[in-house]
Amino acid sequence: MGSRHFPARTVLFERELSGVTYRVPALLYIPCMAKLLAFAEERLSTDDAHANLLVLRRGTFYRNYVEWEDMRALETATLKHHRSMNPCPVYDEFTGIVFLFFTAVLGKTPEAYQIITGQNVARLCYVSSSDQGLSWSKVTDLTQQVIGRSITDWATFALGPGHGIQLKSGRLLVPAYTYHIDCKECFGKLCKTTPHSFTFYSDDHGQRWRFGEFIPNLPTVECQMVSVDEEDGSNVLYCNARSPMGFRVQALSTDDGAVFHLGQLVQRLVEPPHGCHGSIIGFPAPLFYAPSSPHSHHHEIHDSMSSTVSCGGTGQPEPGAASKSIVLFQTPTWVLYSHPTSSRSRVNMGVYLSTFPSDADSWTEPWVIYEGPSAYSDLAYIELPFSEFSATGIPAIAFACLYENGTRSPYEQISFSLFTLYDVIQNIPLKVTSPDPKHHLDKKKRGRSCVTS
């Protein structure tokens, strides 16, 4: 099952006695103000046809805890006669604006009906905030401007759900998927649709938006993306997507999401029947130091992590390390992933770590952070000040996870948990494998610890 240690949990949204249910969490951290924005759908029942409004709770992060404000409905995040679904926030750190994208769906038309009939009634919308979610703009409907005539080939589409990202170039990325109509009609009925993940993006701070090409070869649905810096200085956009094939699908883009290469199954990351949404978050790997020795090769990650110098790139060793030789490597991106860990049902929320996400076999076994029914989740990365070090010498890199959970059903609550990179390292089962000699040499040249499980 995994570790018996579970992080502390705060319930932010809870099913009401009237049947009102909160689903589809989305989480955004605004570092300059230490604010957390937790979004969800308010539904009259668990049924997606009964979705209603989007709701928000704002939190302020204080060193090792979060103080939450009361829940409030986002009254402007709606279109008349439509229900608001799939919250997907993205923060522009250059302008300080939060964009909250969502899908507005006409009436009570369920997604399944749109897929069967090809009658798309979804709209691409957003509201924005320049004061960390205190107030929100009127709604903007981008459907015609951005999707245009392509909408006739989409049986339906949706966003994320969960957070979008901003690249170093300033490009804003909003993950999305559509059920593409492959065959219009067959004896008067819709013949075939195939789901494909892709991204909406903007290069001018949200003034104009476009959409990229689909992941071409495997069926992919709800997705999230991470910009991955590799040790050789290259960068790829990594997409991790829900799939009906029993495993997650990953795909890479070398042009920041305009085009994705062929997707591949990630057999270390299982899906329950029909799949489930999962979340990924990228963060800079801690820098290591190690004795300069021709005999030093790969170290078990627990030992390597105890020799961390800093996450700020200063190159300064921890106290007491002055007598050791310092060997620094370019900081790559590591990725954390959250998802139910069972292949049989939506149960046992876990987090997984990859130190080399381009490699589909690099994922660890999960640390189960909630034992019981659980479903959708969203992750946030919180970079603490350089001075915040744990007693182990590991920089206090923190993560937040907002996830659906319950005792009988995954949809009773949406809970928030906070934990550090140290917690993750200590609680995920890790071991070193013995790669073939050529693979071992290549890894050694790049300074990467070989960590698999």
Residue pairs with C-beta under 8 A, 6 or more apart in sequence:
1 348
1 368
1 371
2 341
2 348
2 350
2 365
2 366
2 367
2 368
2 427
2 428
2 429
3 367
3 368
3 427
3 428
5 423
5 426
5 427
6 368
6 369
6 370
6 371
7 369
7 417
7 418
7 419
7 423
8 417
8 418
9 370
9 415
9 416
9 417
10 66
10 68
10 415
10 416
10 417
11 413
11 414
11 415
11 416
12 38
12 40
12 57
12 68
12 71
12 402
12 414
12 415
12 416
13 22
13 25
13 38
13 40
13 55
13 57
13 71
13 413
13 414
14 22
14 412
14 413
14 414
15 21
15 22
15 411
15 412
15 413
19 44
19 45
20 42
20 43
20 44
21 42
21 43
21 44
21 45
21 46
21 411
22 40
22 41
22 42
22 43
22 55
22 413
22 414
23 40
23 41
23 43
23 46
23 51
23 376
23 404
23 411
23 414
24 40
24 41
24 85
24 86
24 87
24 161
24 277
24 376
25 38
25 39
25 40
25 161
25 162
25 376
25 377
25 378
25 402
25 403
25 404
25 414
26 38
26 39
26 40
26 87
26 88
26 89
26 160
26 161
26 162
26 163
26 378
26 402
27 36
27 37
27 38
27 39
27 162
27 163
27 378
27 379
27 380
27 400
27 401
27 402
27 416
28 36
28 37
28 39
28 89
28 90
28 91
28 98
28 163
28 380
29 35
29 36
29 37
29 61
29 380
29 381
29 382
29 400
30 36
30 37
30 91
30 98
30 132
31 93
31 382
31 383
32 93
32 96
33 132
34 60
34 61
34 62
35 58
35 59
35 60
35 61
35 132
35 133
36 58
36 59
36 60
36 61
36 66
36 380
36 400
37 56
37 57
37 58
37 59
37 89
37 98
37 132
37 133
38 56
38 57
38 58
38 59
38 68
38 402
38 414
38 416
39 54
39 55
39 56
39 87
39 89
39 100
40 54
40 55
40 87
40 414
41 51
41 52
41 53
41 54
41 55
41 84
41 85
41 86
41 87
42 51
42 52
42 53
42 54
42 55
42 73
43 50
43 51
43 52
44 50
44 52
46 409
46 411
47 110
48 85
48 110
48 111
49 108
49 109
49 110
50 108
51 83
51 84
51 85
51 105
52 83
52 84
53 73
53 74
53 75
53 77
53 78
53 84
54 73
54 74
54 77
54 78
54 84
54 87
54 100
54 102
55 71
55 72
55 73
55 74
56 71
56 72
56 73
56 74
56 133
57 68
57 69
57 70
57 71
57 72
58 68
58 69
58 132
58 133
58 134
59 66
59 67
59 68
59 69
59 416
60 66
60 67
61 382
63 384
63 388
64 418
65 418
66 400
66 416
66 418
68 416
74 84
74 100
74 127
74 136
76 127
76 136
76 137
76 138
76 139
77 84
77 100
77 102
77 125
77 127
77 136
77 139
78 84
78 104
78 139
79 104
79 123
79 125
79 139
79 141
81 106
81 107
82 104
82 105
82 106
82 107
82 123
83 104
83 105
83 107
83 108
84 102
84 103
84 104
84 125
85 102
85 103
85 104
85 105
85 158
86 102
86 103
86 158
86 159
86 160
86 161
87 100
87 101
87 102
87 160
87 161
88 100
88 101
88 102
88 159
88 160
88 161
88 162
88 163
88 164
88 174
88 175
89 98
89 99
89 100
89 101
89 163
89 164
90 98
90 99
90 101
90 163
90 164
90 165
90 166
90 172
90 173
90 174
91 97
91 98
91 99
91 166
92 98
92 99
92 166
92 170
92 172
92 205
92 206
93 166
94 170
94 205
95 130
95 205
95 206
96 130
97 128
97 129
97 130
97 205
97 206
98 128
98 129
98 130
98 132
98 133
99 126
99 127
99 128
99 164
99 172
99 174
99 206
100 126
100 127
100 128
100 129
100 136
101 124
101 125
101 126
101 159
101 160
101 164
101 174
101 200
102 125
102 126
102 159
103 122
103 123
103 124
103 125
103 157
103 158
103 159
104 122
104 123
104 125
104 139
104 141
105 111
105 121
105 122
105 123
106 121
106 122
106 123
107 121
109 119
109 121
111 156
111 158
113 119
114 120
114 121
114 122
114 155
114 156
114 179
115 155
115 156
115 179
115 193
116 190
117 155
117 190
118 155
118 181
118 184
118 190
118 193
119 155
120 151
120 152
120 154
120 155
120 156
120 157
121 156
122 156
122 157
122 158
123 141
123 143
124 141
124 142
124 143
124 146
124 147
124 157
124 159
124 200
125 139
125 140
125 141
125 142
125 143
126 139
126 140
126 142
127 136
127 137
127 138
127 139
127 140
128 136
128 137
128 140
128 206
129 135
129 136
129 137
142 209
143 151
145 209
146 200
146 209
146 210
146 211
147 154
147 157
147 211
150 211
153 180
153 181
154 178
154 179
154 180
154 181
155 178
155 179
155 180
155 181
155 190
155 193
156 178
156 179
157 176
157 177
157 178
157 179
158 176
158 177
158 178
158 222
159 174
159 175
159 176
159 200
160 174
160 175
160 176
160 222
160 223
160 224
161 222
161 277
161 376
161 378
162 175
162 224
162 277
162 279
162 376
162 377
162 378
162 379
163 224
163 279
163 281
163 378
163 379
163 380
164 172
164 173
164 174
164 175
164 225
165 172
165 173
165 225
165 226
165 227
166 172
166 173
167 173
167 227
167 237
167 256
168 227
169 203
169 256
170 203
170 205
171 201
171 202
171 203
171 256
171 257
172 201
172 202
172 205
172 206
173 199
173 200
173 201
173 225
173 237
173 256
173 257
174 199
174 200
174 201
175 197
175 199
175 222
175 223
175 224
175 225
175 239
176 197
176 198
176 199
176 200
176 211
176 223
177 195
177 196
177 197
177 198
177 220
177 221
177 222
177 223
177 241
178 195
178 196
178 198
178 214
179 193
179 194
179 195
180 193
180 194
180 195
180 196
180 214
181 190
181 192
181 193
182 191
182 192
182 193
182 194
183 190
183 191
183 192
184 190
184 191
185 191
194 219
195 219
195 220
195 221
196 214
196 215
196 216
196 219
196 220
197 214
197 215
197 220
197 221
197 222
197 223
197 239
197 241
197 249
197 251
197 260
198 211
198 212
198 213
198 214
198 215
198 257
198 260
199 211
199 212
199 225
199 239
199 257
200 209
200 210
200 211
200 212
201 209
201 210
201 211
201 212
201 256
201 257
201 258
202 208
202 209
202 210
212 253
212 257
212 258
212 259
212 260
213 258
213 259
213 260
214 260
215 239
215 241
215 249
215 251
215 260
215 262
215 263
216 260
216 262
216 263
217 262
217 263
218 243
218 245
218 249
218 262
218 263
218 264
218 265
219 243
219 244
219 245
219 249
220 239
220 241
220 242
220 243
220 249
220 251
220 263
221 241
221 242
221 243
221 244
221 275
222 241
222 242
222 277
222 278
223 239
223 240
223 241
223 242
224 239
224 240
224 278
224 279
224 280
225 237
225 238
225 239
225 240
225 257
225 280
226 237
226 238
226 240
226 280
226 281
226 282
226 333
226 335
226 357
227 235
227 236
227 237
227 238
227 282
227 333
228 235
228 236
228 237
228 238
228 282
228 332
228 333
228 335
228 357
228 358
229 235
229 284
229 330
229 331
229 332
229 333
230 236
230 332
230 333
230 358
231 329
231 330
231 332
231 446
231 447
231 448
232 330
232 446
233 330
236 252
236 253
236 254
236 358
237 252
237 253
237 254
237 256
237 257
238 250
238 252
238 280
238 282
238 335
238 357
238 358
239 250
239 251
239 252
239 253
239 260
239 263
240 248
240 249
240 250
240 266
240 269
240 278
240 280
240 337
241 248
241 249
241 250
241 251
241 263
242 248
242 249
242 271
242 275
242 276
242 277
242 278
243 249
243 265
243 271
243 275
244 271
244 274
244 275
245 265
245 271
246 270
246 271
246 343
247 265
247 266
247 267
247 269
247 270
247 271
248 265
248 266
248 269
248 270
248 271
248 278
248 339
249 263
249 264
249 265
249 266
250 263
250 264
250 266
250 357
250 360
251 260
251 261
251 262
251 263
251 264
252 260
252 261
252 358
253 259
253 260
253 261
254 261
264 360
265 360
266 360
266 363
267 360
267 361
268 352
268 360
268 361
268 363
269 278
269 337
269 339
269 352
269 363
270 341
270 342
270 343
271 343
272 340
272 342
272 343
272 344
272 345
272 346
272 347
273 344
273 345
276 339
276 340
276 346
276 375
276 376
277 339
277 375
277 376
277 377
278 337
278 338
278 339
278 377
279 337
279 338
279 339
279 377
279 378
279 379
279 401
280 335
280 336
280 337
280 338
280 379
281 335
281 336
281 379
281 380
281 381
281 399
282 333
282 334
282 335
282 357
282 381
283 333
283 334
283 335
283 336
283 381
283 383
283 397
283 421
284 311
284 313
284 331
284 332
284 333
284 334
285 331
285 332
285 333
285 334
285 355
286 305
286 308
286 309
286 310
286 311
286 331
286 394
286 395
286 397
286 421
287 308
287 309
287 310
287 311
287 313
287 315
287 328
287 329
287 331
288 304
288 307
288 308
288 309
288 327
288 328
288 329
288 449
289 307
289 309
289 317
289 321
289 324
289 325
289 326
289 327
289 328
290 296
290 299
290 304
290 307
290 325
290 327
291 324
291 325
292 325
292 327
297 440
297 444
298 432
298 440
298 443
298 444
298 449
298 450
299 432
299 449
300 430
300 431
300 432
300 451
301 355
301 425
301 430
301 449
301 451
302 425
302 426
302 430
304 449
305 392
305 394
305 422
305 425
306 392
306 393
306 394
307 318
307 321
307 393
308 318
308 393
308 394
308 395
309 315
309 316
309 317
309 318
309 321
309 326
309 328
310 316
310 386
310 395
311 383
311 386
311 395
311 397
312 386
312 395
313 331
314 386
315 326
315 328
317 324
317 326
318 389
318 393
327 447
329 446
329 447
329 448
332 355
332 356
332 448
333 357
334 353
334 354
334 355
334 357
335 353
335 354
335 357
336 351
336 352
336 353
336 379
336 381
336 399
336 424
337 351
337 352
337 353
337 354
337 363
337 379
338 349
338 350
338 351
338 352
338 369
338 377
338 378
338 379
338 401
338 403
339 349
339 350
339 352
339 377
340 346
340 347
340 348
340 349
340 350
340 374
340 375
340 410
341 347
341 348
341 349
341 350
341 366
341 368
342 348
345 373
346 373
346 374
346 375
346 410
347 372
347 373
347 374
347 410
348 368
348 370
348 371
348 372
348 374
349 368
349 369
349 370
349 374
349 377
349 401
349 403
349 405
350 366
350 367
350 368
350 369
351 366
351 367
351 369
351 379
351 399
351 401
351 424
351 428
352 363
352 364
352 365
352 366
352 367
352 428
353 363
353 364
353 424
353 425
353 428
354 362
354 363
354 364
355 362
355 448
355 449
355 451
356 362
356 448
361 452
362 451
362 452
364 428
364 429
364 430
364 451
364 452
364 453
365 428
365 429
365 430
365 453
366 428
367 423
367 424
367 427
367 428
369 401
369 417
369 419
370 403
370 405
370 415
370 417
372 405
372 406
372 407
373 405
373 406
373 407
373 408
373 409
373 410
373 412
374 403
374 404
374 405
374 406
374 410
375 403
375 404
375 405
375 410
375 411
376 403
376 404
377 401
377 402
377 403
377 404
378 401
378 402
378 403
379 399
379 400
379 401
380 399
380 400
380 401
380 402
381 397
381 398
381 399
382 397
382 398
382 399
382 400
382 418
383 397
384 395
384 396
384 397
384 398
386 395
388 395
388 396
389 395
389 396
390 396
390 420
390 422
392 422
394 420
394 421
394 422
394 425
395 421
396 420
396 421
396 422
397 420
397 421
398 418
398 419
398 420
398 421
399 418
399 419
399 420
399 421
399 424
400 416
400 417
400 418
401 416
401 417
401 419
402 414
402 415
402 416
403 414
403 415
403 417
404 410
404 411
404 413
404 414
405 412
405 413
405 414
405 415
406 412
406 413
428 453
429 453
430 451
430 453
431 452
431 453
432 450
432 451
432 452
433 450
433 452
434 440
435 443
435 450
440 450
443 449
443 450
